[in-house]
Amino acid sequence: MGQYVGTSSSTVDYNLRQAYAGYFFHGMAAPFSVEAAEMKTEEERDRNAAAMADIEAAGFVRYPLFATTIHGEPVEKQAWLHPTFEPSSAEGFVDRHGMRYNIYVPSYQRAGTAGTMQMLEDFGVSNYYICIDPSQFQDYSKVYPVERLVIRDISFRDEDMMDRVSSMKLPITMAGHAPLCNFVLALSRSLGESHFWFADDDFKGLAVKSQRNDCTFEKDEAYDRTKYHRVSKLTADLGFDYQRFMRRMEEVMLAVRNPGFVGLEKFGAVYTVPVMWRTGTRVYSYYLTNNETQIAHYSRQNNDVVTSMELTKNGLVNLLFQGVRYDSEPTQGGGGQSELYAVLGTADKANCLIRAQPAYSAMAYKHHRIHHHVTFTNGTPQRVVGVVATDHRL
């Protein structure tokens, strides 16, 4: 009858069967009853509510956020900010920080081990903020300066605040990555910021991988290390000016009339590609976005791909810089997604993507696990449109 195979290194999905004709996926059973999911949710709410006394004692101030539910209804949420918090709309911000916009780093259960914060410190960045749950305050405040912390509202994980593209009942601890993105979006908008940088907390550093001299290449060309520049970790000692680089990325965003995400490519195994801007594609974990055109993230998993696709369908062009890249740690085994992967495996990632974007995605089996395939062919023909010229002279 066939052999059942695993969906990740730690789980086995007995609904995926390998047969002579390929793989057959029979769906997934809910891992929690409605009552069990609600009980875990209430326990999480109580845990976070109990942490608020320490946060208020540390001087954090409640700041109202204005958001909308998935039904389009306006609702007030909240964040807790340190009194020294500085929005990017403040006068003289660029002169003080070397770039135009704040960097927001959502984090969960990685106090002291998250690489992004160390990377930003090494570059001397003074305008980044770590967005955490109230229950994480004690751990993070022991490792990072409290003025770098932003306390988020966990109710962004509620069912009325995010479309999970699934009716499966799960506790809010398994709401995925999208609520963290939507909290940052609501925070930045409510602060009056026009744009913001978003960065996951698992970056080991920035890297460069590019061809020497002529950037032409053959599709089937074998990799020859002597033909390539490669710096696995850019530092100021090597002449890399992080703030200047970020300003240049911001200038690209501001020069375009229809930008979606403007971000960096991940440091991967593809060597025979020139330094280039790739358009009409997905942007993952390191991006700049415009608060006027950014939509709310949705989908319990794969929200980065889903939201990239939605921006493309709205006529916006995602711009992915394949020059300077970010190098990140493998994160399926830890952080905010660990419970999702441990309970549902990677099949749920593919399922969510297919429900959210059925015309452009499919389930696949590769890398020894259930995976997914998505095409952005609907977005690749879209052209980048420059901003309206203010000088009308011929």
C-alpha positions in Angstrom: 0.0 0.0 0.0 3.0 2.3 0.2 5.2 3.9 2.8 4.3 6.8 5.1 7.0 9.5 5.3 7.9 12.4 7.6 7.0 16.0 7.1 9.9 17.4 9.0 12.9 16.2 11.1 10.7 15.8 14.2 7.2 14.8 13.0 5.7 12.1 10.9 2.5 12.8 8.9 0.6 9.6 8.5 -1.6 11.2 5.9 1.2 11.4 3.4 1.8 8.1 1.6 4.5 7.2 -0.9 3.2 4.9 -3.6 4.5 3.7 -7.0 2.9 6.7 -8.7 4.1 9.4 -6.3 2.9 10.8 -3.0 -0.7 11.0 -1.8 -1.8 13.5 0.8 -5.0 12.7 2.6 -5.4 15.8 4.7 -4.8 16.6 8.4 -6.8 16.0 11.6 -7.2 18.8 14.1 -4.6 18.2 16.9 -6.8 20.0 19.5 -10.4 19.9 20.5 -12.2 23.2 20.7 -12.1 23.1 24.5 -8.4 22.2 24.6 -7.5 25.1 22.2 -9.6 27.5 24.3 -7.9 26.4 27.5 -4.4 26.9 26.1 -5.4 30.3 24.8 -6.7 31.4 28.2 -3.6 30.2 29.9 -1.5 32.2 27.5 -3.6 35.3 28.1 -3.3 34.9 31.9 0.5 34.5 31.5 0.8 37.7 29.6 -1.6 39.7 31.8 0.5 38.6 34.9 3.6 40.2 33.4 2.1 43.6 32.9 2.9 44.8 36.5 6.7 44.5 35.9 6.4 46.3 32.5 4.5 49.2 34.1 7.0 49.3 37.0 9.8 49.7 34.4 8.2 52.9 33.2 6.6 51.7 30.0 3.7 53.8 28.7 0.6 52.5 27.0 0.2 53.8 23.5 -3.1 53.3 21.6 -3.0 51.6 18.2 -5.6 51.8 15.6 -6.3 48.8 13.5 -9.1 47.0 11.7 -10.5 43.5 12.1 -10.7 41.0 9.2 -14.3 42.3 8.8 -13.1 45.9 8.2 -14.3 47.2 11.6 -12.1 49.7 13.3 -10.7 48.6 16.7 -8.3 50.1 19.2 -5.3 48.0 20.3 -2.3 48.9 22.3 1.5 48.8 22.7 3.7 49.6 25.6 6.6 51.9 24.7 9.6 53.1 26.7 9.5 56.9 27.3 12.7 57.3 25.2 11.1 55.6 22.1 11.6 57.8 19.0 9.3 57.5 15.9 10.9 58.0 12.5 8.6 61.0 12.0 10.5 62.9 14.6 12.4 66.0 13.5 16.1 65.4 12.9 15.7 61.6 12.9 18.0 61.0 9.9 20.8 63.1 11.3 20.7 61.2 14.6 20.4 57.7 13.2 21.9 57.7 9.7 18.7 56.3 8.0 15.2 57.5 7.5 13.1 54.7 9.2 13.0 52.5 12.3 13.8 48.9 12.2 11.3 46.6 14.0 12.5 43.1 15.0 9.7 40.7 16.3 11.2 38.1 18.7 10.0 35.2 20.8 11.9 33.0 23.2 15.2 34.0 21.8 16.6 36.3 24.5 20.3 36.3 24.2 20.4 34.0 21.2 18.7 36.1 18.5 21.4 37.1 16.0 19.7 40.2 14.4 20.1 42.3 17.5 23.8 41.5 17.8 24.2 42.3 14.1 22.6 45.7 14.5 24.6 46.5 17.6 27.8 45.6 15.7 26.8 48.1 13.0 26.1 50.8 15.6 22.4 51.0 14.8 20.5 53.2 17.3 17.0 53.0 15.8 15.9 49.4 16.1 13.2 48.0 18.5 12.6 44.4 19.6 8.9 43.6 19.7 8.0 41.0 22.3 5.1 39.6 24.2 4.5 40.8 27.8 5.4 37.3 29.1 8.9 37.6 27.5 9.7 40.9 29.2 11.7 39.4 32.2 13.9 37.4 29.9 14.6 40.1 27.3 15.1 42.9 29.8 18.0 40.9 31.4 19.8 40.8 28.0 18.8 44.0 26.1 18.5 47.6 27.2 14.8 48.2 28.1 14.7 51.2 25.8 15.1 48.8 22.9 12.0 46.9 23.8 8.4 47.3 22.5 5.7 45.3 24.2 3.1 44.1 21.8 -0.6 43.4 22.1 -1.1 39.6 21.9 -4.8 40.1 20.8 -3.5 40.6 17.2 -3.4 36.7 17.3 -7.2 36.6 17.8 -9.4 35.1 15.1 -11.1 38.4 14.4 -7.7 40.1 13.7 -6.2 37.7 11.3 -7.5 35.4 8.5 -5.9 32.1 9.2 -7.2 30.6 5.9 -8.2 27.6 8.0 -11.1 26.7 10.3 -8.9 24.4 12.4 -9.1 25.4 16.0 -5.7 26.1 17.5 -4.5 28.1 20.6 -3.2 31.6 20.0 0.3 30.3 20.6 0.0 28.7 17.1 -1.3 31.8 15.3 1.9 32.0 13.3 4.0 34.9 12.1 1.3 37.2 10.5 0.1 38.7 13.8 3.6 39.9 14.6 3.8 41.6 11.2 0.3 43.2 11.7 1.2 44.5 15.1 4.3 46.3 13.7 2.1 47.7 10.8 -0.5 49.0 13.3 2.3 50.5 15.5 4.1 52.3 12.8 0.9 53.7 11.3 -0.4 54.8 14.6 2.9 56.6 15.3 2.6 58.6 12.1 5.5 56.9 10.4 5.4 56.7 6.6 7.6 53.6 6.2 9.3 51.0 8.4 11.9 48.3 8.2 11.0 44.8 9.2 13.6 42.2 10.1 13.3 38.7 11.6 15.4 38.0 14.7 17.5 35.2 13.3 20.1 37.0 11.1 23.7 36.0 11.5 24.9 38.9 9.4 25.0 40.4 5.9 27.0 38.8 3.1 28.0 39.5 -0.5 28.2 36.9 -3.2 28.7 38.1 -6.8 30.6 37.5 -10.0 33.8 39.4 -10.7 34.0 41.7 -13.6 31.4 40.8 -16.3 28.1 39.8 -14.8 27.0 37.7 -17.8 26.6 34.0 -17.1 25.5 30.8 -18.7 22.5 28.9 -17.3 24.4 25.6 -16.9 27.8 27.1 -16.0 29.7 25.2 -13.4 30.7 27.1 -10.2 34.3 28.3 -10.2 35.2 30.0 -7.0 37.9 32.1 -8.7 35.3 34.0 -10.7 33.3 35.2 -7.7 33.5 37.7 -4.8 32.3 36.2 -1.6 32.3 37.8 1.8 30.4 35.7 4.3 30.0 38.5 6.9 30.2 42.2 6.1 31.6 44.4 8.8 32.6 48.1 9.2 36.3 47.0 9.2 35.8 45.8 5.6 34.5 49.3 4.7 30.8 48.4 4.7 28.7 51.4 5.9 25.4 49.8 7.1 23.6 53.1 7.6 24.6 54.4 4.2 23.5 51.1 2.6 20.1 51.3 4.3 19.7 54.9 3.1 20.4 53.9 -0.4 17.7 51.1 -0.1 15.3 53.7 1.2 16.1 56.0 -1.8 15.0 53.1 -4.1 11.7 52.9 -2.3 11.2 56.6 -2.5 12.0 56.7 -6.2 9.3 54.3 -7.2 5.6 55.0 -7.5 4.4 51.5 -7.1 6.7 49.7 -4.7 5.6 46.6 -2.7 8.2 45.2 -0.4 11.8 46.4 -1.0 14.1 43.9 0.6 17.1 41.7 0.5 17.6 38.2 -0.8 18.5 35.4 1.6 22.1 34.1 1.4 21.7 30.8 -0.3 23.4 28.3 -2.6 22.9 30.1 -5.9 26.2 31.3 -7.2 25.8 31.9 -10.9 23.7 35.0 -10.7 24.7 38.6 -11.2 24.1 41.4 -8.8 20.6 42.6 -9.8 17.2 43.8 -8.7 14.7 41.0 -9.1 11.1 42.2 -9.5 7.7 40.5 -9.3 8.7 38.0 -6.7 8.5 37.2 -3.0 10.3 39.0 -0.2 10.9 37.1 3.0 12.3 38.4 6.2 14.1 41.7 5.6 12.2 44.5 3.9 11.1 48.1 3.8 7.5 48.8 3.3 5.2 51.8 2.8 2.4 52.3 5.3 0.1 53.8 2.7 0.0 50.7 0.5 0.9 47.8 2.8 -1.9 45.4 3.4 -2.4 43.3 6.5 -0.6 39.9 6.5 -2.8 36.8 6.6 -2.4 33.0 6.6 -1.3 31.0 9.6 1.9 30.0 7.8 3.7 31.3 4.7 2.3 34.7 5.3 5.4 36.3 3.7 4.8 34.6 0.4 1.0 35.1 0.6 1.4 38.9 1.3 4.0 39.3 -1.4 1.6 37.8 -3.8 -1.3 40.0 -2.7 0.8 43.1 -3.1 1.7 42.0 -6.6 -2.0 41.4 -7.4 -2.7 45.0 -6.2 -0.4 46.3 -9.0 2.6 46.9 -6.7 6.1 45.6 -7.6 8.2 43.8 -5.0 11.9 44.6 -5.4 14.4 42.1 -4.2 18.0 43.1 -4.1 20.3 40.1 -5.0 23.6 41.7 -4.0 24.0 42.3 -0.3 22.1 39.4 1.3 21.1 38.4 4.8 22.4 35.1 6.3 20.0 33.5 8.8 19.9 30.6 11.2 17.5 27.7 10.6 14.5 28.5 12.8 12.0 25.6 12.5 13.2 24.2 15.8 12.9 27.3 17.9 11.2 30.7 18.3 7.6 31.6 17.6 7.0 29.0 14.9 8.4 26.0 16.8 5.0 24.8 18.2 3.4 25.0 14.7 6.2 22.9 13.2 6.3 20.4 16.1 2.5 19.8 16.0 1.6 20.2 12.3 4.8 19.5 10.5 5.5 21.4 7.2 2.4 20.1 5.5 0.4 22.9 7.1 2.6 25.5 5.4 1.7 24.1 2.0 -1.9 23.8 2.9 -2.2 27.4 4.1 -0.5 28.7 0.9 -2.7 26.7 -1.4 -5.9 28.0 0.4 -4.6 31.6 0.3 -3.3 31.5 -3.3 -4.9 28.5 -5.1 -4.2 29.8 -8.6 -0.4 30.1 -8.0 0.6 27.4 -5.6 0.8 23.7 -5.2 1.9 21.1 -2.6 5.2 19.4 -3.4 7.5 16.8 -1.8 11.2 17.9 -1.8 14.0 18.3 0.7 12.8 15.1 2.2 9.6 16.7 3.5 6.3 18.1 2.4 7.0 21.4 0.7 5.3 23.8 -1.6 5.7 25.4 -5.0 4.5 28.9 -6.0 4.8 30.9 -9.2 4.9 34.6 -9.5 4.4 34.7 -13.2 1.4 37.0 -12.7 3.7 39.6 -11.3 6.8 39.4 -13.4 5.4 41.4 -16.4 4.6 44.4 -14.1 7.0 47.3 -14.6 8.4 49.6 -12.0 7.0 53.1 -12.4 9.1 56.1 -11.2 7.7 58.8 -9.1 6.1 61.8 -10.7 8.7 64.3 -11.9 8.6 67.7 -10.2 10.6 69.3 -12.9 8.5 69.5 -16.0 11.0 71.2 -18.2 11.7 69.3 -21.5 
